[in-house]
Every structure is written in structure tokens, then in C-alpha cells.
């Protein structure tokens, strides 16, 4: 399990710069303020990474470790793309401490008594989705595809949504459903605590961005491409028009056949995380039928948006994925010239653990609040944006939609940062620039206009 240290996030802007964003009120702010005052009670975690030796202070760096599902159980398995924060002071904590005038002296260690990462109001505000999240999404279903069973998925989802004041989404009211890759609600895969963390992250991000959407969790029997692919097909069979996949692996010559077998679903927006190991393409993010989602570091800013983003990159082996596929053909809507085949990514959203998101999880760990990052966070966020935008056209491949909005105010162009080293003749594959680039694609959402046909 890798443990990583990141520089502390930039300081929050002055109060005058924050005033335009104070519409982000409610449980998120109240809960965080309580944490600052209470000192953030924590509990030991069953499988947490070892604590860093130095005492954490308000200026301490954020540390994190890959979730257990980032290590394959069997040869050929795909792995999840997520990290859990283990110490330090996150961007969320710094901002809330500045808002309340209190010193940022709290740190997220193991399970916290309340959120230590960005919540629904933060994400909705950052991506211009507050109005759409309130009024859109009813009748739409977002499917989350992962491996193995999370026995506490429904209960943990209820905790997250209740805390933030989101509408209840339960099995009883028909909003939440959990099935196996064959559609069974009773014969489920074996439980796995590592993948349970991933499932909690995915479910919470779908909820944060589209609170009115129904959620379908489809659990594959294992993390093989065959079983995860069958779970994607089952999600579509059960009516989901938005399917998020937060996993990936090395490309192979079989990918084009996997495309046809599992990801070629016209009229369905399928999102896939671009990977967490820096520059280099992985599958199924490189499928020409999916929306490949890169990752950013998200911070508050004194600009008119109130937020700023750059490429998420921690080291040469950790950061958002991107690159040129070795096997998948370039889709017709992609026009960059430095890659003859499919280029990763298409769009992006927050993924840096240091600017990570709040998640509630209880299976195999101390029940409580955690902060997560990785492109496993950005994929369900973008799937939920598609859901807010409405049902795709029946013959469309919605990965094309953002390209029609390229260069417009419907996307936040990310122009700084890189995720590794690539050819100087095609430096955009690993380095942000104005317009399209590999690490962040066309940018991040600013409302829903770039995600509708």
C-alpha cells in the first residue's frame, strides 16, 4: 500500500473573496465548524496506514494511502482508483477554519466525527451545479459498477445523505437498489472491505452532485474485466442511462473486443476514471465509447468563479492518468493531432486527495467520516453531471457532448500543471494548456450545458 505526502493546499482567500460563495451553507459548514471547535474526535481504524511520525499541525502536509482495492487480488484483475487521507489538514479544513476565524488545528486521522473533505454544497458550487442539483435529476438512474459486495452500502449511503440534508435514497422508497452482475438482489458477491471503501466513495459522489437521482449499485463477482464488463451490461439492461466505472488496468490487444462486448451502449453515458498513476493510458478509460475522466486539484480562489483547478499530480508515479491509447481507435469527435488513436482524457473533476471529498464508510473500518481522492472520485461526479443534464439521445455516444462545447463557458479550462513526461512534439498529452489537453481533457463542468446533446 503506497503512502503519499502532499504539500499543504494554498491558503484560503480573504473573507471578501469568500463572500460570494457563502451560499454554500447548511450541514456542510455547520458540521465542519463543530469539528474545529471540538478538536475532531477520531477513532482507530482497523486497516489504516501507519501514522506519520511527526505531529500534525495546522500547516502539516496531507498524507494518504491507496485503498486496498488498488492492489489486485488475482493476476489480471483491474484495480480501483482511489486514495484515503490518513493525516494532515485538507483544503476543506483550511477553508472552514478561515471562515470561522479559528486556527486550522484539526487533522483527519482514521475515522473522524464529521467531514474533513468537500461535501455536496462545495462540489455543486465549484462546478456551477447548485441550481441544477436542486431541480434536476428526478427519474434518472445513475449506476455505480464496482467489484465485490459492500454489506453496509445502503446504511452508509443513508448516513451521508442524512448528514448533508439530501433526500432519503433507500431500498424502501425505491431510490437505491443493489444487485449482482446477474441482477440478483439476494445472491451477491463475497464482501470485500477495500472495494467497500470504493463503493462508498462512488455512491456519495453520485449523491452529492445529483441528489434527486436514483442510484443502482451493480457489484461484479470479481475485479476481472469479464465480470466488471458483465456488470456494466447489467446496469444498462436494468435501465441506467448513466454508468460510472472507477477502475482500470493496463491496455491490451483485447480492448477493442471488450469495447464491443461491454461498453458500446448508444444512448448511455458511461464514465471511466483515467487512472491514478500519472502519465499513461489505461483501460477502460481508453475505450472510444466512454467518457474518460481525469483529475484536478481544486482550491478556493479570489477569482470570479471562487475556485481554481490545476492538474492533479503528486509524483512521477501518482496523479491523474492521461495519454495516447495503443489500441483503441480515435473517436470521430476527438480532433487532437498528437495521438493517432484514442486520447485520454475527455473532461475532469476533483481528484487530488489533499483537496479531497468527504465520504462516510463503516465496513471493515471504524465507522465514520473519511476524505478520499483519486480519479475514482471524478468519474461518478461526471456521471452525475450527465444525469443532471438529462437523458442522452437514443443513438448518441455522450462522450461526444463536451466536444461540442469546447472553448465555451460551459467548461472550466484547466491550464496549469502536468502529470509526467511525454514527447515534446505532443506535450499536451501530459501538460495542461489552453483548450484540450490529456490530463484534464476539455476542462471541468461549469453547469450542465456541456453534457447534453
C-alpha positions in Angstrom: 0.0 0.0 0.0 1.5 3.3 -1.0 1.5 6.2 1.4 2.0 9.7 0.0 2.7 13.1 1.3 1.4 16.2 -0.5 2.3 19.9 0.1 -0.4 21.6 2.1 -3.1 23.3 0.0 -2.8 27.0 -0.8 -4.2 29.3 1.9 -7.8 30.2 1.6 -8.5 33.7 0.2 -9.5 36.7 2.3 -13.0 37.0 3.6 -14.1 39.4 0.9 -13.2 36.8 -1.7 -15.2 34.2 0.1 -18.3 36.3 0.5 -19.7 35.4 -2.9 -19.5 31.7 -2.0 -21.3 31.9 1.3 -24.4 30.5 -0.3 -22.7 27.2 0.4 -24.3 26.9 3.9 -26.2 24.2 5.8 -25.0 21.0 7.3 -21.6 21.1 5.5 -20.5 24.3 7.1 -22.1 23.7 10.5 -20.6 20.2 10.8 -17.2 21.5 9.9 -17.4 24.3 12.4 -18.3 21.9 15.1 -15.2 19.8 14.2 -12.9 22.8 14.6 -14.4 23.6 18.0 -14.4 20.0 19.2 -11.0 19.1 18.0 -12.2 16.4 15.6 -12.7 13.3 17.7 -11.2 10.2 16.0 -11.1 6.5 16.4 -8.5 3.9 15.5 -9.0 2.3 12.1 -8.7 -1.4 11.5 -6.6 -1.2 8.3 -5.3 2.4 8.3 -1.8 3.1 7.1 0.8 3.8 9.8 0.6 7.3 11.2 3.4 9.6 10.2 5.9 10.2 13.0 5.7 14.0 13.1 2.8 15.6 14.9 0.3 17.1 12.6 -0.3 20.9 13.0 -2.3 23.5 11.1 0.4 23.6 8.5 1.0 19.9 8.3 1.1 18.2 4.9 -1.7 15.9 3.8 -0.9 12.3 3.7 -2.8 9.4 2.2 -2.7 5.8 1.2 -4.1 3.8 -1.7 -7.3 2.0 -0.8 -6.8 -1.8 -0.6 -8.7 -2.4 -3.8 -5.9 -0.5 -5.6 -3.9 -3.8 -5.2 -5.2 -6.7 -7.4 -6.3 -9.9 -5.7 -5.6 -12.0 -8.7 -3.4 -11.7 -11.8 -5.2 -9.7 -14.5 -7.6 -8.0 -12.1 -8.5 -4.4 -12.6 -8.0 -2.1 -9.6 -9.8 0.8 -8.1 -8.5 4.4 -8.5 -8.9 5.8 -5.0 -6.8 7.1 -2.0 -7.9 7.6 1.6 -6.4 10.6 3.5 -4.5 9.4 6.7 -3.3 12.7 8.1 -2.7 16.4 7.7 -5.0 19.4 7.1 -7.2 19.2 4.0 -8.2 22.1 1.7 -11.7 21.8 3.2 -10.5 22.2 6.7 -8.3 25.2 5.9 -11.2 26.9 4.2 -13.7 26.3 7.0 -11.2 27.3 9.7 -10.7 30.6 7.8 -14.4 31.1 7.6 -14.9 30.7 11.3 -11.8 32.7 12.3 -10.4 29.6 14.1 -6.9 28.2 13.7 -6.8 25.2 11.3 -5.6 22.9 14.0 -7.7 19.8 13.2 -6.4 16.8 11.2 -8.1 13.8 9.7 -6.8 10.7 11.3 -8.7 7.4 10.8 -12.4 7.9 11.2 -13.4 11.4 12.1 -16.5 12.6 13.9 -17.6 14.7 10.9 -16.5 15.6 7.4 -12.9 16.6 6.6 -13.4 16.9 2.9 -15.6 18.7 0.4 -19.3 18.0 0.6 -22.2 18.4 -1.8 -22.6 22.2 -1.5 -18.9 22.6 -2.2 -18.9 20.4 -5.3 -22.1 21.9 -6.6 -20.8 25.4 -6.2 -17.4 24.6 -7.7 -19.0 23.2 -10.8 -21.9 25.6 -11.2 -24.4 23.0 -10.4 -26.3 24.3 -7.4 -29.5 25.2 -9.3 -29.5 22.0 -11.4 -28.8 19.8 -8.4 -31.9 21.2 -6.7 -34.3 20.9 -9.6 -33.0 18.2 -12.0 -32.4 14.5 -11.9 -35.8 13.1 -10.9 -36.5 9.9 -12.8 -32.9 9.4 -13.8 -30.8 6.5 -12.6 -27.0 6.5 -12.1 -25.4 3.1 -12.0 -22.2 2.5 -10.0 -20.2 -0.5 -11.1 -17.7 -2.0 -8.7 -16.4 -5.4 -7.7 -17.4 -7.5 -4.6 -20.1 -6.6 -2.1 -20.3 -3.8 0.4 -22.8 -5.2 3.0 -23.2 -1.7 4.6 -23.7 0.2 1.3 -27.3 1.2 2.0 -26.7 2.2 5.6 -23.6 4.2 4.9 -25.3 6.0 2.0 -28.2 6.9 4.4 -25.7 8.4 6.9 -24.0 10.5 4.2 -27.3 11.8 2.8 -28.9 12.5 6.2 -25.9 14.4 7.4 -26.0 16.7 4.4 -29.7 17.1 4.3 -30.1 15.3 0.9 -33.4 13.4 0.1 -33.5 9.9 1.5 -32.4 7.3 -1.0 -33.3 3.9 0.3 -34.3 0.4 -0.9 -37.7 1.0 0.8 -38.5 4.2 -1.1 -37.3 2.8 -4.4 -34.4 5.2 -4.8 -31.5 2.8 -4.1 -31.0 -0.7 -5.4 -28.1 -3.1 -5.0 -27.7 -6.1 -7.3 -25.1 -8.6 -8.5 -23.8 -8.7 -12.1 -26.7 -11.0 -12.9 -29.3 -8.7 -11.4 -29.9 -10.6 -8.3 -30.7 -8.7 -5.1 -30.1 -11.8 -2.8 -27.2 -13.7 -4.4 -24.5 -11.1 -4.0 -20.7 -11.4 -4.4 -18.4 -12.0 -1.4 -17.8 -9.0 0.7 -14.6 -7.0 0.5 -13.7 -4.1 2.7 -11.3 -2.5 0.2 -13.9 -2.4 -2.5 -16.5 -1.3 0.1 -14.5 1.9 0.6 -14.6 2.4 -3.2 -18.3 1.8 -3.3 -19.0 4.3 -0.5 -16.9 6.9 -2.4 -18.8 6.3 -5.6 -22.3 6.3 -4.0 -21.6 9.5 -2.1 -20.2 11.4 -5.1 -23.3 10.5 -7.2 -25.4 11.7 -4.3 -23.5 14.9 -3.8 -23.9 16.1 -7.4 -27.4 14.6 -8.3 -29.4 14.3 -5.0 -32.6 13.7 -6.9 -31.3 10.8 -8.9 -31.9 7.1 -8.2 -28.8 5.0 -7.6 -28.2 1.5 -8.8 -25.2 -0.3 -7.4 -24.1 -3.3 -9.5 -21.5 -5.5 -7.8 -19.3 -7.7 -10.0 -18.3 -11.2 -8.8 -14.7 -10.2 -9.1 -12.5 -7.5 -10.4 -11.8 -9.2 -13.8 -12.7 -7.3 -16.9 -15.1 -10.0 -17.9 -17.1 -9.7 -14.6 -16.9 -5.9 -14.4 -18.0 -5.8 -18.1 -21.0 -8.0 -17.4 -21.9 -5.7 -14.5 -21.9 -2.7 -17.0 -24.2 -4.6 -19.3 -26.5 -5.5 -16.4 -26.7 -1.8 -15.4 -27.8 -0.9 -18.9 -30.2 -3.8 -19.0 -31.8 -2.5 -15.8 -32.4 0.9 -17.4 -29.5 3.1 -16.2 -28.6 5.8 -18.7 -25.5 6.9 -16.7 -22.9 4.3 -15.6 -19.8 5.2 -13.6 -16.7 3.0 -13.5 -13.9 3.8 -11.1 -11.4 1.2 -12.0 -8.8 0.3 -14.7 -5.8 -1.6 -15.7 -3.1 -2.0 -18.4 -4.2 -1.7 -22.0 -4.2 -4.9 -24.1 -4.9 -6.1 -27.6 -8.2 -7.5 -26.3 -9.5 -4.0 -25.6 -11.3 -3.5 -28.9 -13.2 -6.7 -28.3 -14.1 -5.5 -24.8 -15.3 -2.3 -26.3 -17.9 -4.1 -28.4 -18.8 -6.6 -25.6 -19.2 -4.2 -22.7 -19.0 -0.5 -23.5 -20.8 0.1 -26.8 -24.1 1.3 -25.5 -25.7 4.0 -27.6 -27.9 6.4 -25.5 -25.9 5.7 -22.3 -23.3 8.0 -20.7 -20.6 5.7 -19.5 -17.8 7.4 -17.4 -14.5 5.9 -16.5 -11.7 7.2 -14.2 -8.5 7.9 -16.1 -6.2 6.3 -13.5 -4.0 7.4 -10.6 -0.5 6.6 -11.7 0.4 9.7 -13.7 1.0 9.9 -17.4 0.0 6.8 -19.3 -3.3 5.4 -20.7 -5.3 2.6 -19.1 -8.4 0.7 -20.0 -11.4 1.0 -20.0 -10.7 4.8 -19.8 -9.2 4.5 -23.3 -12.4 2.9 -24.8 -13.7 5.1 -27.6 -17.3 4.6 -26.3 -16.8 6.1 -22.8 -16.1 9.5 -21.3 -12.7 9.3 -19.8 -12.4 11.5 -16.7 -9.1 13.0 -15.5 -8.4 14.6 -12.1 -7.7 18.0 -10.8 -6.6 19.7 -7.6 -9.5 22.0 -6.5 -8.9 25.1 -4.4 -10.8 28.2 -3.4 -9.8 31.4 -5.2 -10.4 35.1 -5.3 -11.4 34.9 -9.0 -15.0 35.4 -10.2 -15.6 31.6 -10.1 -14.5 31.4 -6.5 -12.4 28.3 -7.3 -9.4 27.3 -9.3 -8.0 24.0 -10.6 -4.8 22.5 -11.8 -3.7 19.1 -12.9 -3.6 16.6 -10.0 0.0 15.4 -9.8 1.9 14.3 -6.7 4.9 12.5 -8.3 6.0 10.8 -11.4 4.0 7.7 -10.5 1.0 9.3 -8.9 -1.5 11.7 -10.3 -4.2 11.7 -12.9 -3.8 9.4 -15.9 -3.7 10.6 -19.5 -2.1 9.6 -22.7 -2.5 8.0 -26.2 -4.1 4.6 -26.5 -2.1 1.8 -28.1 -5.1 0.0 -29.4 -8.4 2.0 -29.4 -9.2 4.0 -32.5 -9.8 7.7 -32.2 -13.5 8.6 -31.9 -14.8 10.9 -34.7 -15.4 13.8 -32.2 -11.8 13.9 -31.0 -9.6 16.0 -33.2 -6.2 16.4 -31.4 -3.3 15.7 -33.8 -0.6 14.4 -31.5 -2.2 11.0 -31.0 -3.4 8.9 -33.9 -5.6 6.8 -31.7 -7.9 7.5 -28.7 -6.6 10.2 -26.4 -7.3 10.1 -22.6 -9.0 12.2 -21.1 -12.2 13.9 -22.2 -13.1 16.0 -19.1 -12.1 16.1 -15.5 -13.1 16.9 -11.9 -11.5 17.0 -8.4 -9.3 14.0 -7.6 -6.3 15.3 -5.5 -6.6 13.7 -2.0 -5.3 16.9 -0.5 -8.3 18.7 -1.9 -10.4 15.6 -1.4 -14.1 14.8 -0.8 -16.0 13.7 2.2 -17.2 10.0 2.4 -19.0 8.0 5.1 -17.9 4.4 5.4 -18.2 1.6 8.0 -17.5 -1.8 6.6 -14.1 -3.2 7.7 -13.1 0.2 9.1 -14.0 2.3 12.1 -17.4 3.8 11.2 -17.1 7.4 10.4 -16.0 10.1 8.0 -13.1 9.9 5.7 -11.6 12.0 3.0 -10.9 10.4 -0.4 -9.2 11.3 -3.6 -8.2 9.7 -6.9 -10.0 9.7 -10.2 -12.4 7.3 -8.6 -14.0 10.5 -7.2 -14.1 12.3 -10.5 -15.8 9.6 -12.5 -19.1 9.4 -10.5 -19.1 13.2 -10.3 -19.1 13.5 -14.1 -21.7 10.7 -14.4 -24.0 12.7 -12.1 -23.4 15.8 -14.2 -24.6 13.9 -17.2 -27.7 12.8 -15.2 -28.4 16.4 -14.3 -28.2 17.3 -18.0 -31.0 14.8 -18.9 -31.4 11.5 -20.8 -29.0 11.2 -23.8 -30.3 10.8 -27.3 -31.0 7.2 -28.0 -28.4 6.8 -30.8 -25.8 9.1 -29.2 -22.5 8.3 -27.6 -22.5 11.0 -24.9 -18.7 11.1 -24.7 -19.1 13.4 -27.8 -21.2 16.0 -26.0 -18.4 18.0 -24.2 -16.6 18.4 -27.5 -19.5 20.4 -29.0 -18.9 22.8 -26.1 -15.2 23.1 -26.4 -13.9 26.6 -25.7 -17.1 27.8 -24.3 -18.1 29.0 -20.8 -19.8 25.6 -20.2 -16.4 24.2 -19.3 -13.7 25.5 -16.9 -10.5 25.3 -18.9 -7.6 23.9 -16.7 -4.4 25.4 -18.0 -1.7 24.6 -15.4 0.1 21.5 -14.2 1.4 18.3 -15.7 1.3 14.6 -14.8 4.6 13.3 -16.1 6.9 13.5 -19.1 5.8 12.9 -22.7 7.1 13.8 -26.2 7.9 17.4 -26.8 6.0 17.2 -30.1 2.8 16.3 -28.2 3.4 17.8 -24.8 -0.3 18.4 -24.3 -0.7 14.7 -23.7 0.9 15.2 -20.2 0.8 19.0 -19.7 -2.2 21.3 -19.3 -2.7 24.1 -21.8 -5.4 26.4 -23.1 -8.0 24.2 -24.8 -7.8 20.4 -24.9 -5.1 18.5 -23.1 -4.6 15.0 -21.9 -4.6 15.3 -18.1 -7.8 17.4 -17.9 -9.4 17.0 -21.3 -11.6 19.9 -22.2 -11.8 21.0 -18.6 -14.3 20.7 -15.8 -18.1 21.3 -15.7 -19.5 24.8 -15.4 -23.1 23.8 -15.3 -24.7 21.1 -17.4 -24.6 22.6 -20.9 -21.5 20.7 -22.0 -23.1 17.3 -21.1 -26.3 17.4 -23.1 -26.8 16.5 -26.7 
